[in-house]
Amino acid sequence: PRQAAGDHRPAAPPRRGPVAGRPSAAAMGQTCCSNGGQSDNVTVIDRGLACAENAAKTEEVILKAAEVVEEKQAPTPFEFTVTLVKEEGITLGVDVDLSEGTCLRIDQLKAAGFVANWNRANPDRAVQVGDRITAVNGKQGNAQSLTDECKQAKVLVLGVRRGS
């Protein structure tokens, strides 16, 4: 709209056209009349658009925060001791991987064996696939020496670590 000469009020921003599904609305912060051009001027704020933009930003922030929390809540290594007394004719009942070089990674648990017996008796400290045997009877640091100790000793005190 044009201003009359000598009118020092700032010009109102241009009006926006109708948006699908909504009546025509004034531009953000534009002053308009609510009584057919009479008095009672009000300021119209397009809250729908502002809310949609804020919701998108909020969702993005929430997703980023969730990623940070997930990274920070990586499983803390959990270590425990397993004591087994071997008997003739019964195996440990595990398959291990020596490739890490310093420990024995549990690849498979068998239904029968000393470890299965331990797991049934100690469910709060049950050995799981992926756990690592880091020590056997105080020996540690070499996967082959851990394997040898498991084969030779009658009593096994295993240091087991779960997690990274």
Disulfide bonds with the S-S distance in Angstrom:
none
